[in-house]
C-alpha cells in the first residue's frame, strides 16, 4: 500500500524496514488457538527479575504519579561506582537500543559512513539509515571458521574510510553468539582513527564472563573515542522495563545528553535497575542456568545432526542446512517460539534462546519431531 505521506518523510526513513520483535506467546496462542506456548526467541532471562528488583518495583509504584528524575542520578551514581568512572561518563537509555540510536543521531549525517559487520545486530542498519548516513558492511568470517560468521577485524578495518564516523561492534555478537578476544579488540582500538566513534555493544557481557570475552570498559581511559553500551534487559531480567546505558568520555556523554529525552527511563525502571545492580546472587544464578542451557542446547541440537555456532551469550545459532522457514512454522504449531534470522541474511538458521531446563528439553523434543517429520 502506498503511503500518501512518504514523500514528506526524511530520505533515510522512506525505505526503512522497521525492526520486528519476536512473536509474543499470546499472539501465537490467539492465532493458532493453542495454549501453554514457550518463547525462546528474544534472549530474555527465563528467571525474570531478581528479588531485589521485584521489591524495588513494588515500592516504586507509589511514585508513578510524578515524573522520574530526568538525570537518573541514583542509578548513574551506582553505575559509575560499579565501573570505576565518573558519573558524567554515564548516559541512560530506554534500553541499550535507545542509546545506539542516540549515538547515531548525535554523530551521523548523510555526509558520513558507519561500519558494522555482516550478520551484526539489526538495530545498527536501522539507526544508520534513519540518519541518512551510508552503511559500510564488513564481510564476516566464513562458516568453517572457529568463530563462524563472526566479526573479521581485518575486514572491519578495511571498510573504514575518510568518511567513516562510527563503527558498531557487538561483543558477543547477536545473532551469532561469537566474539572477539581481548587482544583482537585492543588491536582494533589501536588501529581505528581517533576521530571515529567506536561503539562496543556489550549487551551480553554478564553471560560472556569466563569465555574469553573482554570487558571493554577497562579501555575507556585510554581510548576517548570508545563508547561501551550495556543493558539491564538480559542477565538482570528487566527486558520489559527498558533500561540501558552507555559509558564514554565525558565529552561524548555531554553530546548524547543534548539529544536524549529527559524522561527516557521510568520511575519504576530507575528503581528496579538500581536494585538489580546489587543483586549479585540473582545474576550468578542466571549465569549458571545459562551455562547449563548452552551446553544442553549445543549437545542436544548436535545430536540431531545440526550445526551450532559457539556462543558466549544466552542463545545459540543453529544451522539447519536448508531453509529454516518450514521448520520454524512447525515449531510454532507445537507452541515453541524461536527466532528465524532470514532478515540477517541467514535463511538456514534459527536463533534459540536458553530457557529453564524444562523449556530447553521442550524445544529439543519439538525440534526432533519437526526434523523427523521432514520439515
BELTAGI-V195440 format. One record per backbone hydrogen bond with DSSP energy under -1.0 kcal/mol. CO is the residue of the C=O (numbers start at 1). NH is the residue of the N-H. If there is no record, write none. Layout:
co:nh
CO:NH
CO:NH
//
This chain:
co:nh
3:6
5:8
6:9
10:13
10:14
13:16
24:28
25:29
26:30
27:31
28:32
29:33
38:337
40:353
45:48
50:54
51:55
52:56
53:57
54:58
55:59
56:60
57:61
60:63
61:64
63:66
69:72
72:76
73:77
74:78
75:79
76:80
77:81
78:82
79:83
80:84
80:85
86:89
87:90
89:248
91:246
93:95
93:244
95:99
96:100
97:101
98:102
99:103
100:104
101:105
102:106
103:107
104:108
109:112
112:134
113:165
113:166
114:136
115:168
116:138
117:120
121:124
122:126
123:127
124:128
125:129
126:130
128:133
129:132
134:114
136:116
138:118
142:145
147:150
150:141
152:156
153:157
154:158
155:159
157:160
161:164
163:113
165:197
166:115
167:199
169:201
173:177
177:312
178:173
181:185
182:186
183:187
184:188
185:189
186:190
187:191
188:192
193:196
197:167
198:227
199:169
200:229
201:171
202:205
204:208
208:211
215:218
216:219
217:220
219:223
223:226
225:198
227:200
228:247
229:202
230:245
232:238
234:237
238:241
243:232
244:93
245:230
246:91
247:228
249:253
250:254
251:255
252:256
253:257
255:258
256:260
261:264
266:270
267:271
268:272
269:273
270:274
271:275
272:276
273:277
275:278
276:279
278:280
279:283
280:284
281:285
282:286
283:287
284:288
285:289
286:290
287:291
288:292
289:293
290:294
291:295
292:296
293:297
294:298
295:299
296:300
297:301
298:302
299:303
301:306
302:305
307:319
314:354
316:352
317:309
318:350
319:307
324:328
325:329
326:330
327:331
328:332
329:333
331:336
332:335
335:38
337:40
339:351
341:344
341:346
342:345
346:349
347:324
348:320
349:341
350:318
351:339
352:316
356:360
357:361
358:362
359:363
360:364
361:365
362:366
363:367
364:368
365:369
366:370
367:371
368:372
369:373
370:375
371:374
//
